[in-house]
Amino acid sequence: MKPRLISRLQALLPRLSARPEAAPALPWKVRLSWASRRWLELAGWPGMLAAGVLAMNVALYFSAILPAQAQLEAAHQSVISLHRQQESSSKTPGNKVLMPAEQLARFYRIFPHESRSPEWLEKLVAVAESRGIRLNEGEYKASYDKAGKLVRYQITLPLKGEYPQIRRFLAALPAELPVVALENVQFERQKVADPNVEARIRLVLFLGRES
């Protein structure tokens, strides 16, 4: 009896020691779907809600905040361009450096006179309408610099429209309105899938005035 049992066990040993065949790998879509269902089962509704909020914030960042930062950088570059224009105007055709008073006088001549403010506001409206944006209302506030040579018109505009339209409008300002600077911009979207956004922009129109 024992020799027969031993012989059977010896016959089974190769099968027991042999490694099981590796199961075929599942497609990555199947593995991802299974992992997602497993995660939702463990996280429950609070986890699902947190994931939804995170997705909305990421979408808002790439659709509104990040492009707005790019527009602010463009406005900063326009200021640098204005300073370079000032430096170039400080030299005569013969490359003769002007006196500081003459340089300052040339700098102020870059800006249109304050009496032309309606003309520049009309240009602002035209640039907006050419990009499909209507400027129906706004807030205006004037202030003067300490030297009394420049007047600073602060223009606050509430806008509503598709984001690409507002983006094109802001991008066109440095080239078409060189005396207008973008000071601040805020975007708000009620829903991530909503093509329209509400924006509040603050511009500054610089004009010259007689001392």
Secondary structure as the mmCIF struct_conf table of DSSP 4:
data_model
#
loop_
_struct_conf.conf_type_id
_struct_conf.id
_struct_conf.beg_label_comp_id
_struct_conf.beg_label_asym_id
_struct_conf.beg_label_seq_id
_struct_conf.end_label_comp_id
_struct_conf.end_label_asym_id
_struct_conf.end_label_seq_id
HELX_RH_AL_P HELX_RH_AL_P1 LYS A 2 SER A 17
BEND BEND1 ALA A 18 ALA A 18
HELX_LH_PP_P HELX_LH_PP_P1 ARG A 19 PRO A 27
HELX_RH_AL_P HELX_RH_AL_P2 TRP A 28 LEU A 60
HELX_RH_PI_P HELX_RH_PI_P1 TYR A 61 ILE A 65
HELX_RH_AL_P HELX_RH_AL_P3 LEU A 66 SER A 89
TURN_TY1_P TURN_TY1_P1 SER A 90 SER A 90
STRN STRN1 LYS A 91 LYS A 91
TURN_TY1_P TURN_TY1_P2 PRO A 93 GLY A 94
HELX_LH_PP_P HELX_LH_PP_P2 LYS A 96 LYS A 96
STRN STRN2 VAL A 97 VAL A 97
HELX_LH_PP_P HELX_LH_PP_P3 LEU A 98 MET A 99
HELX_RH_AL_P HELX_RH_AL_P4 PRO A 100 ARG A 109
TURN_TY1_P TURN_TY1_P3 ILE A 110 ILE A 110
BEND BEND2 PHE A 111 PHE A 111
HELX_LH_PP_P HELX_LH_PP_P4 PRO A 112 PRO A 112
STRN STRN3 HIS A 113 HIS A 113
HELX_RH_3T_P HELX_RH_3T_P1 GLU A 114 ARG A 116
HELX_RH_AL_P HELX_RH_AL_P5 SER A 117 SER A 130
TURN_TY1_P TURN_TY1_P4 ARG A 131 GLY A 132
STRN STRN4 GLU A 139 TYR A 144
TURN_TY1_P TURN_TY1_P5 LYS A 146 ALA A 147
BEND BEND3 GLY A 148 LYS A 149
STRN STRN5 LEU A 150 GLU A 162
HELX_RH_AL_P HELX_RH_AL_P6 TYR A 163 GLU A 176
TURN_TY1_P TURN_TY1_P6 PRO A 178 VAL A 179
STRN STRN6 VAL A 180 GLU A 188
BEND BEND4 GLN A 190 LYS A 191
TURN_TY1_P TURN_TY1_P7 VAL A 192 ALA A 193
BEND BEND5 PRO A 195 PRO A 195
STRN STRN7 ASN A 196 GLY A 208
#
